[in-house]
Amino acid sequence: MPVVLVTGASQGSGQATALLFAQKGYDVVLAARQPDRLQAVADEVRLLGQQAVAVPTDVGQQPQVAQLIQQALDQFETIDVLVNNAGICLTGTMEQTSLKDWQQIMDTNFWGYVYTIQSLLPHFLAQGSGTIVNVGSFGGKMPLPNMTAYCASKYAVTGLTETLRLELKPKGIHVAAVHPGIINSSFMERALFRGEDDQELQTRQNQMQEALKGAWVSQPEDIAKAVWEAVNAGRSEIVVGAASVATEAYRLLPGVMQWMMGQAVS
Ligand SMILES: NC(=O)c1ccc[n+]([C@@H]2O[C@H](COP(=O)([O-])OP(=O)(O)OC[C@H]3O[C@@H](n4cnc5c(N)ncnc54)[C@H](OP(=O)(O)O)[C@@H]3O)[C@@H](O)[C@H]2O)c1
């Protein structure tokens, strides 16, 4: 049986991805911090007839990630697909974002991806195959107002993914990016909200809630399908749903888009 390792598998897109791969015949290694939720997803995978191992892991902690990869290889002897998906959101301006906030965002959204890749790569190189899918964001393709730390972490993921693809292609390893737009998950309500006062915090939370009501919002299952397509069809990059229109507009007309977004927040 092929094996997939999914980070951030306890809920949202990571959970949907784990279940879709189980339906496609993969055994699954699940990683996230909340053990109970992770175990519940592992049970769902087993109900689909596949093996599952839940390894509670904080991806921002390198020793825990090294232990995750070791445990996965001990159990299954091989890993075929790595899905880096664990992520957190922060909304607030630069001056409202502390260095500790920056550290937390980068530890999870960027270093978490580097740690899994660094630990797993010797195995992929030895077997001469493997797929890495990094779940980024439309915020890793275009700027989003008041989300400097988040976008910086996701642009870093874009750079990591596109450069690593060049490096690993000749070695038989496929590296892909899946960039979601807004997803109907609890990601945004779990965001770190930063603002001057309670009123500004409330405004930011309301804006997030409003954004989730839009018709362009994707479901976690849409992200799972895109990850599957990246693996199964060897796609290099998928921008999910309506976010592809915005990122394409930004690629073609960055100045105009910057101006429009500036108007929206001024
Ligand atoms: N939701 C959106 O609108 C949106 C838009 C663009 C891109 N994305 C990206 O899509 C991915 C998935 O988001 P989602 O919407 O599915 O969010 P979600 O429902 O909040 O799920 C995030 C997952 O990441 C895990 N996680 C967070 N911090 C972690 C850490 N330090 N170590 C290990 N696991 C950690 C969470 O589990 P625990 O809490 O149990 O650790 C959870 O399983 C993220 O990379 C996100 O940046 C989301």
The ligand as an ORCA input file, in Angstrom:
! r2SCAN-3c Opt
* xyz 0 1
  N      -8.562     28.507      5.938
  C      -8.205     29.369      5.004
  O      -8.942     30.299      4.676
  C      -6.866     29.192      4.303
  C      -6.589     30.025      3.209
  C      -5.380     29.848      2.531
  C      -4.497     28.876      2.964
  N      -4.799     28.094      4.037
  C      -3.813     27.095      4.449
  O      -4.402     25.803      4.412
  C      -3.807     24.990      5.422
  C      -4.890     24.291      6.208
  O      -5.766     25.228      6.742
  P      -7.223     24.848      7.287
  O      -8.160     25.847      6.766
  O      -7.496     23.412      7.119
  O      -7.003     25.204      8.848
  P      -7.468     24.494     10.201
  O      -8.814     23.882     10.057
  O      -7.237     25.496     11.288
  O      -6.409     23.309     10.347
  C      -5.053     23.594     10.590
  C      -4.359     22.314     11.002
  O      -2.997     22.623     11.313
  C      -2.687     22.060     12.578
  N      -1.652     22.837     13.246
  C      -1.626     24.158     13.550
  N      -0.490     24.473     14.180
  C       0.239     23.321     14.262
  C       1.507     22.985     14.802
  N       2.300     23.907     15.408
  N       1.928     21.710     14.722
  C       1.158     20.753     14.123
  N      -0.050     21.012     13.599
  C      -0.494     22.274     13.671
  C      -4.022     22.079     13.348
  O      -4.072     21.087     14.337
  P      -3.740     21.280     15.899
  O      -4.393     22.545     16.326
  O      -4.308     20.027     16.476
  O      -2.253     21.308     15.988
  C      -4.983     21.691     12.239
  O      -5.017     20.300     12.079
  C      -2.884     25.902      6.221
  O      -1.555     25.750      5.788
  C      -3.375     27.292      5.881
  O      -2.357     28.277      5.990
  C      -5.969     28.234      4.715
*
